[in-house]
Amino acid sequence: MNPHNFFAELKRRNVYKVAISYAVVGWLGIQIATQVFPFFEIPNWAIRLAVLAIVIGFPIALVIAWAF
């Protein structure tokens, strides 16, 4: 497959927009979790779990963006 065609297809399917949006919202979610969770005395493992869920969700979001 031609790399130029591949990147053009990513752009056509709005995968770039989904990746950037997910990264921004994920970063914001992590920032909120690290600031708010200790205030409510939620354990540190919950912050790690939230970060892990966001990281695992990134490729899933890209696959869904590609499909639709």
Biopython code that builds the backbone (N, CA, C, O; Angstrom):
import numpy as np
from Bio.PDB.StructureBuilder import StructureBuilder

atoms = [
    (1, "MET", "N", (0.844, -1.178, 0.000)),
    (1, "MET", "CA", (0.000, 0.000, 0.000)),
    (1, "MET", "C", (0.888, 1.239, 0.000)),
    (1, "MET", "O", (1.897, 1.300, 0.703)),
    (2, "ASN", "N", (0.508, 2.187, -0.771)),
    (2, "ASN", "CA", (1.230, 3.449, -0.857)),
    (2, "ASN", "C", (1.008, 4.255, 0.425)),
    (2, "ASN", "O", (-0.141, 4.484, 0.802)),
    (3, "PRO", "N", (2.078, 4.694, 1.108)),
    (3, "PRO", "CA", (1.905, 5.464, 2.352)),
    (3, "PRO", "C", (1.085, 6.736, 2.138)),
    (3, "PRO", "O", (0.321, 7.134, 3.017)),
    (4, "HIS", "N", (1.235, 7.368, 0.990)),
    (4, "HIS", "CA", (0.464, 8.589, 0.728)),
    (4, "HIS", "C", (-1.033, 8.282, 0.701)),
    (4, "HIS", "O", (-1.839, 9.033, 1.250)),
    (5, "ASN", "N", (-1.394, 7.176, 0.059)),
    (5, "ASN", "CA", (-2.807, 6.780, 0.006)),
    (5, "ASN", "C", (-3.337, 6.418, 1.387)),
    (5, "ASN", "O", (-4.481, 6.721, 1.725)),
    (6, "PHE", "N", (-2.490, 5.765, 2.181)),
    (6, "PHE", "CA", (-2.908, 5.375, 3.532)),
    (6, "PHE", "C", (-3.210, 6.597, 4.386)),
    (6, "PHE", "O", (-4.244, 6.644, 5.052)),
    (7, "PHE", "N", (-2.318, 7.592, 4.375)),
    (7, "PHE", "CA", (-2.540, 8.792, 5.179)),
    (7, "PHE", "C", (-3.707, 9.611, 4.639)),
    (7, "PHE", "O", (-4.405, 10.268, 5.410)),
    (8, "ALA", "N", (-3.924, 9.580, 3.344)),
    (8, "ALA", "CA", (-5.083, 10.259, 2.765)),
    (8, "ALA", "C", (-6.375, 9.587, 3.225)),
    (8, "ALA", "O", (-7.371, 10.260, 3.487)),
    (9, "GLU", "N", (-6.354, 8.263, 3.323)),
    (9, "GLU", "CA", (-7.532, 7.533, 3.799)),
    (9, "GLU", "C", (-7.785, 7.817, 5.279)),
    (9, "GLU", "O", (-8.937, 7.947, 5.694)),
    (10, "LEU", "N", (-6.719, 7.915, 6.077)),
    (10, "LEU", "CA", (-6.886, 8.281, 7.490)),
    (10, "LEU", "C", (-7.536, 9.655, 7.614)),
    (10, "LEU", "O", (-8.416, 9.862, 8.449)),
    (11, "LYS", "N", (-7.102, 10.574, 6.791)),
    (11, "LYS", "CA", (-7.668, 11.921, 6.827)),
    (11, "LYS", "C", (-9.126, 11.909, 6.365)),
    (11, "LYS", "O", (-9.968, 12.593, 6.947)),
    (12, "ARG", "N", (-9.421, 11.146, 5.337)),
    (12, "ARG", "CA", (-10.789, 11.088, 4.819)),
    (12, "ARG", "C", (-11.751, 10.513, 5.849)),
    (12, "ARG", "O", (-12.900, 10.946, 5.943)),
    (13, "ARG", "N", (-11.284, 9.543, 6.616)),
    (13, "ARG", "CA", (-12.134, 8.902, 7.620)),
    (13, "ARG", "C", (-12.103, 9.627, 8.972)),
    (13, "ARG", "O", (-12.683, 9.134, 9.939)),
    (14, "ASN", "N", (-11.453, 10.762, 9.056)),
    (14, "ASN", "CA", (-11.383, 11.591, 10.267)),
    (14, "ASN", "C", (-10.701, 10.898, 11.439)),
    (14, "ASN", "O", (-10.997, 11.203, 12.594)),
    (15, "VAL", "N", (-9.799, 9.977, 11.158)),
    (15, "VAL", "CA", (-9.072, 9.288, 12.221)),
    (15, "VAL", "C", (-8.143, 10.268, 12.938)),
    (15, "VAL", "O", (-7.951, 10.170, 14.150)),
    (16, "TYR", "N", (-7.566, 11.214, 12.191)),
    (16, "TYR", "CA", (-6.717, 12.240, 12.809)),
    (16, "TYR", "C", (-7.494, 13.034, 13.855)),
    (16, "TYR", "O", (-7.010, 13.249, 14.966)),
    (17, "LYS", "N", (-8.690, 13.464, 13.498)),
    (17, "LYS", "CA", (-9.506, 14.267, 14.417)),
    (17, "LYS", "C", (-9.860, 13.482, 15.677)),
    (17, "LYS", "O", (-9.825, 14.021, 16.783)),
    (18, "VAL", "N", (-10.195, 12.222, 15.504)),
    (18, "VAL", "CA", (-10.526, 11.375, 16.654)),
    (18, "VAL", "C", (-9.305, 11.198, 17.543)),
    (18, "VAL", "O", (-9.422, 11.256, 18.767)),
    (19, "ALA", "N", (-8.137, 10.984, 16.952)),
    (19, "ALA", "CA", (-6.913, 10.789, 17.733)),
    (19, "ALA", "C", (-6.582, 12.035, 18.548)),
    (19, "ALA", "O", (-6.262, 11.940, 19.733)),
    (20, "ILE", "N", (-6.658, 13.189, 17.921)),
    (20, "ILE", "CA", (-6.348, 14.435, 18.633)),
    (20, "ILE", "C", (-7.385, 14.712, 19.712)),
    (20, "ILE", "O", (-7.036, 15.087, 20.832)),
    (21, "SER", "N", (-8.654, 14.528, 19.379)),
    (21, "SER", "CA", (-9.716, 14.767, 20.363)),
    (21, "SER", "C", (-9.586, 13.821, 21.551)),
    (21, "SER", "O", (-9.720, 14.245, 22.699)),
    (22, "TYR", "N", (-9.328, 12.548, 21.283)),
    (22, "TYR", "CA", (-9.183, 11.569, 22.358)),
    (22, "TYR", "C", (-7.990, 11.908, 23.240)),
    (22, "TYR", "O", (-8.067, 11.797, 24.464)),
    (23, "ALA", "N", (-6.888, 12.321, 22.622)),
    (23, "ALA", "CA", (-5.699, 12.673, 23.392)),
    (23, "ALA", "C", (-5.967, 13.865, 24.302)),
    (23, "ALA", "O", (-5.552, 13.862, 25.461)),
    (24, "VAL", "N", (-6.651, 14.875, 23.796)),
    (24, "VAL", "CA", (-6.941, 16.069, 24.603)),
    (24, "VAL", "C", (-7.899, 15.729, 25.739)),
    (24, "VAL", "O", (-7.660, 16.106, 26.886)),
    (25, "VAL", "N", (-8.965, 15.031, 25.432)),
    (25, "VAL", "CA", (-9.946, 14.687, 26.468)),
    (25, "VAL", "C", (-9.344, 13.695, 27.471)),
    (25, "VAL", "O", (-9.612, 13.786, 28.669)),
    (26, "GLY", "N", (-8.539, 12.757, 26.986)),
    (26, "GLY", "CA", (-7.872, 11.820, 27.891)),
    (26, "GLY", "C", (-6.905, 12.525, 28.827)),
    (26, "GLY", "O", (-6.854, 12.224, 30.019)),
    (27, "TRP", "N", (-6.132, 13.472, 28.279)),
    (27, "TRP", "CA", (-5.216, 14.249, 29.112)),
    (27, "TRP", "C", (-5.994, 15.033, 30.174)),
    (27, "TRP", "O", (-5.588, 15.087, 31.335)),
    (28, "LEU", "N", (-7.105, 15.632, 29.770)),
    (28, "LEU", "CA", (-7.930, 16.383, 30.714)),
    (28, "LEU", "C", (-8.494, 15.459, 31.797)),
    (28, "LEU", "O", (-8.525, 15.816, 32.975)),
    (29, "GLY", "N", (-8.936, 14.277, 31.387)),
    (29, "GLY", "CA", (-9.451, 13.310, 32.368)),
    (29, "GLY", "C", (-8.397, 12.878, 33.363)),
    (29, "GLY", "O", (-8.685, 12.739, 34.552)),
    (30, "ILE", "N", (-7.183, 12.665, 32.894)),
    (30, "ILE", "CA", (-6.087, 12.288, 33.794)),
    (30, "ILE", "C", (-5.778, 13.427, 34.758)),
    (30, "ILE", "O", (-5.561, 13.192, 35.946)),
    (31, "GLN", "N", (-5.756, 14.651, 34.259)),
    (31, "GLN", "CA", (-5.479, 15.799, 35.115)),
    (31, "GLN", "C", (-6.547, 15.946, 36.202)),
    (31, "GLN", "O", (-6.228, 16.206, 37.362)),
    (32, "ILE", "N", (-7.795, 15.781, 35.825)),
    (32, "ILE", "CA", (-8.889, 15.878, 36.805)),
    (32, "ILE", "C", (-8.780, 14.750, 37.825)),
    (32, "ILE", "O", (-8.950, 14.980, 39.022)),
    (33, "ALA", "N", (-8.498, 13.534, 37.362)),
    (33, "ALA", "CA", (-8.381, 12.397, 38.282)),
    (33, "ALA", "C", (-7.252, 12.610, 39.279)),
    (33, "ALA", "O", (-7.421, 12.334, 40.467)),
    (34, "THR", "N", (-6.103, 13.095, 38.819)),
    (34, "THR", "CA", (-4.973, 13.270, 39.737)),
    (34, "THR", "C", (-5.216, 14.397, 40.726)),
    (34, "THR", "O", (-4.622, 14.408, 41.804)),
    (35, "GLN", "N", (-6.064, 15.331, 40.383)),
    (35, "GLN", "CA", (-6.349, 16.435, 41.300)),
    (35, "GLN", "C", (-7.508, 16.128, 42.246)),
    (35, "GLN", "O", (-7.474, 16.528, 43.409)),
    (36, "VAL", "N", (-8.527, 15.427, 41.766)),
    (36, "VAL", "CA", (-9.751, 15.237, 42.542)),
    (36, "VAL", "C", (-9.731, 13.959, 43.385)),
    (36, "VAL", "O", (-10.238, 13.960, 44.507)),
    (37, "PHE", "N", (-9.158, 12.879, 42.870)),
    (37, "PHE", "CA", (-9.191, 11.609, 43.592)),
    (37, "PHE", "C", (-8.582, 11.705, 44.989)),
    (37, "PHE", "O", (-9.189, 11.200, 45.934)),
    (38, "PRO", "N", (-7.411, 12.328, 45.170)),
    (38, "PRO", "CA", (-6.874, 12.430, 46.530)),
    (38, "PRO", "C", (-7.775, 13.254, 47.473)),
    (38, "PRO", "O", (-7.822, 12.996, 48.676)),
    (39, "PHE", "N", (-8.466, 14.218, 46.928)),
    (39, "PHE", "CA", (-9.354, 15.047, 47.748)),
    (39, "PHE", "C", (-10.471, 14.208, 48.367)),
    (39, "PHE", "O", (-10.863, 14.433, 49.512)),
    (40, "PHE", "N", (-10.976, 13.245, 47.607)),
    (40, "PHE", "CA", (-12.035, 12.368, 48.102)),
    (40, "PHE", "C", (-11.478, 11.084, 48.713)),
    (40, "PHE", "O", (-12.233, 10.151, 48.985)),
    (41, "GLU", "N", (-10.163, 11.031, 48.931)),
    (41, "GLU", "CA", (-9.470, 9.899, 49.531)),
    (41, "GLU", "C", (-9.683, 8.595, 48.762)),
    (41, "GLU", "O", (-9.797, 7.519, 49.349)),
    (42, "ILE", "N", (-9.732, 8.719, 47.454)),
    (42, "ILE", "CA", (-9.806, 7.540, 46.594)),
    (42, "ILE", "C", (-8.373, 7.001, 46.464)),
    (42, "ILE", "O", (-7.447, 7.789, 46.274)),
    (43, "PRO", "N", (-8.170, 5.694, 46.561)),
    (43, "PRO", "CA", (-6.810, 5.137, 46.556)),
    (43, "PRO", "C", (-6.043, 5.433, 45.265)),
    (43, "PRO", "O", (-6.633, 5.683, 44.214)),
    (44, "ASN", "N", (-4.713, 5.397, 45.376)),
    (44, "ASN", "CA", (-3.860, 5.676, 44.218)),
    (44, "ASN", "C", (-4.027, 4.665, 43.096)),
    (44, "ASN", "O", (-3.823, 4.998, 41.929)),
    (45, "TRP", "N", (-4.394, 3.436, 43.432)),
    (45, "TRP", "CA", (-4.567, 2.443, 42.378)),
    (45, "TRP", "C", (-5.718, 2.820, 41.451)),
    (45, "TRP", "O", (-5.733, 2.406, 40.292)),
    (46, "ALA", "N", (-6.675, 3.592, 41.937)),
    (46, "ALA", "CA", (-7.788, 4.018, 41.090)),
    (46, "ALA", "C", (-7.310, 5.010, 40.024)),
    (46, "ALA", "O", (-7.805, 5.005, 38.896)),
    (47, "ILE", "N", (-6.351, 5.854, 40.388)),
    (47, "ILE", "CA", (-5.777, 6.779, 39.405)),
    (47, "ILE", "C", (-5.042, 5.981, 38.331)),
    (47, "ILE", "O", (-5.176, 6.259, 37.140)),
    (48, "ARG", "N", (-4.267, 4.992, 38.763)),
    (48, "ARG", "CA", (-3.551, 4.148, 37.804)),
    (48, "ARG", "C", (-4.523, 3.402, 36.891)),
    (48, "ARG", "O", (-4.270, 3.251, 35.696)),
    (49, "LEU", "N", (-5.621, 2.943, 37.454)),
    (49, "LEU", "CA", (-6.636, 2.244, 36.674)),
    (49, "LEU", "C", (-7.278, 3.184, 35.648)),
    (49, "LEU", "O", (-7.524, 2.783, 34.511)),
    (50, "ALA", "N", (-7.548, 4.423, 36.042)),
    (50, "ALA", "CA", (-8.125, 5.394, 35.116)),
    (50, "ALA", "C", (-7.168, 5.696, 33.978)),
    (50, "ALA", "O", (-7.582, 5.769, 32.821)),
    (51, "VAL", "N", (-5.895, 5.870, 34.292)),
    (51, "VAL", "CA", (-4.893, 6.133, 33.254)),
    (51, "VAL", "C", (-4.782, 4.932, 32.317)),
    (51, "VAL", "O", (-4.711, 5.100, 31.100)),
    (52, "LEU", "N", (-4.766, 3.738, 32.869)),
    (52, "LEU", "CA", (-4.677, 2.525, 32.064)),
    (52, "LEU", "C", (-5.900, 2.380, 31.154)),
    (52, "LEU", "O", (-5.760, 1.984, 29.997)),
    (53, "ALA", "N", (-7.079, 2.691, 31.656)),
    (53, "ALA", "CA", (-8.297, 2.612, 30.844)),
    (53, "ALA", "C", (-8.239, 3.607, 29.682)),
    (53, "ALA", "O", (-8.659, 3.293, 28.568)),
    (54, "ILE", "N", (-7.723, 4.793, 29.943)),
    (54, "ILE", "CA", (-7.602, 5.793, 28.881)),
    (54, "ILE", "C", (-6.602, 5.346, 27.828)),
    (54, "ILE", "O", (-6.843, 5.505, 26.631)),
    (55, "VAL", "N", (-5.484, 4.789, 28.266)),
    (55, "VAL", "CA", (-4.457, 4.326, 27.326)),
    (55, "VAL", "C", (-4.964, 3.150, 26.498)),
    (55, "VAL", "O", (-4.726, 3.101, 25.291)),
    (56, "ILE", "N", (-5.651, 2.212, 27.122)),
    (56, "ILE", "CA", (-6.182, 1.060, 26.393)),
    (56, "ILE", "C", (-7.302, 1.485, 25.445)),
    (56, "ILE", "O", (-7.472, 0.891, 24.381)),
    (57, "GLY", "N", (-8.056, 2.496, 25.820)),
    (57, "GLY", "CA", (-9.157, 2.956, 24.983)),
    (57, "GLY", "C", (-8.728, 3.682, 23.730)),
    (57, "GLY", "O", (-9.508, 3.794, 22.784)),
    (58, "PHE", "N", (-7.494, 4.181, 23.702)),
    (58, "PHE", "CA", (-7.029, 4.954, 22.546)),
    (58, "PHE", "C", (-7.042, 4.142, 21.246)),
    (58, "PHE", "O", (-7.642, 4.590, 20.269)),
    (59, "PRO", "N", (-6.403, 2.968, 21.195)),
    (59, "PRO", "CA", (-6.456, 2.211, 19.933)),
    (59, "PRO", "C", (-7.867, 1.751, 19.584)),
    (59, "PRO", "O", (-8.209, 1.643, 18.406)),
    (60, "ILE", "N", (-8.686, 1.481, 20.592)),
    (60, "ILE", "CA", (-10.063, 1.085, 20.338)),
    (60, "ILE", "C", (-10.814, 2.231, 19.662)),
    (60, "ILE", "O", (-11.575, 2.011, 18.719)),
    (61, "ALA", "N", (-10.600, 3.438, 20.142)),
    (61, "ALA", "CA", (-11.253, 4.604, 19.534)),
    (61, "ALA", "C", (-10.792, 4.803, 18.097)),
    (61, "ALA", "O", (-11.593, 5.176, 17.239)),
    (62, "LEU", "N", (-9.519, 4.561, 17.822)),
    (62, "LEU", "CA", (-9.015, 4.710, 16.461)),
    (62, "LEU", "C", (-9.614, 3.649, 15.532)),
    (62, "LEU", "O", (-9.937, 3.953, 14.384)),
    (63, "VAL", "N", (-9.763, 2.431, 16.003)),
    (63, "VAL", "CA", (-10.358, 1.378, 15.188)),
    (63, "VAL", "C", (-11.824, 1.703, 14.891)),
    (63, "VAL", "O", (-12.292, 1.510, 13.769)),
    (64, "ILE", "N", (-12.531, 2.186, 15.880)),
    (64, "ILE", "CA", (-13.935, 2.560, 15.673)),
    (64, "ILE", "C", (-14.035, 3.723, 14.706)),
    (64, "ILE", "O", (-14.923, 3.744, 13.853)),
    (65, "ALA", "N", (-13.129, 4.703, 14.827)),
    (65, "ALA", "CA", (-13.128, 5.839, 13.892)),
    (65, "ALA", "C", (-12.843, 5.363, 12.475)),
    (65, "ALA", "O", (-13.428, 5.882, 11.525)),
    (66, "TRP", "N", (-11.963, 4.396, 12.317)),
    (66, "TRP", "CA", (-11.658, 3.870, 10.992)),
    (66, "TRP", "C", (-12.883, 3.161, 10.411)),
    (66, "TRP", "O", (-13.181, 3.296, 9.224)),
    (67, "ALA", "N", (-13.591, 2.402, 11.261)),
    (67, "ALA", "CA", (-14.729, 1.624, 10.780)),
    (67, "ALA", "C", (-15.907, 2.512, 10.389)),
    (67, "ALA", "O", (-16.627, 2.207, 9.438)),
    (68, "PHE", "N", (-16.104, 3.597, 11.110)),
    (68, "PHE", "CA", (-17.253, 4.454, 10.823)),
    (68, "PHE", "C", (-16.800, 5.721, 10.169)),
    (68, "PHE", "O", (-17.623, 6.578, 9.847)),
]
sb = StructureBuilder()
sb.init_structure("model")
sb.init_model(0)
sb.init_chain("A")
sb.init_seg("    ")
for serial, (resi, resn, name, xyz) in enumerate(atoms, 1):
    if name == "N":
        sb.init_residue(resn, " ", resi, " ")
    sb.init_atom(name, np.array(xyz, "f"), 0.0, 1.0, " ", f" {name:<3s}", serial, name[0])
structure = sb.get_structure()
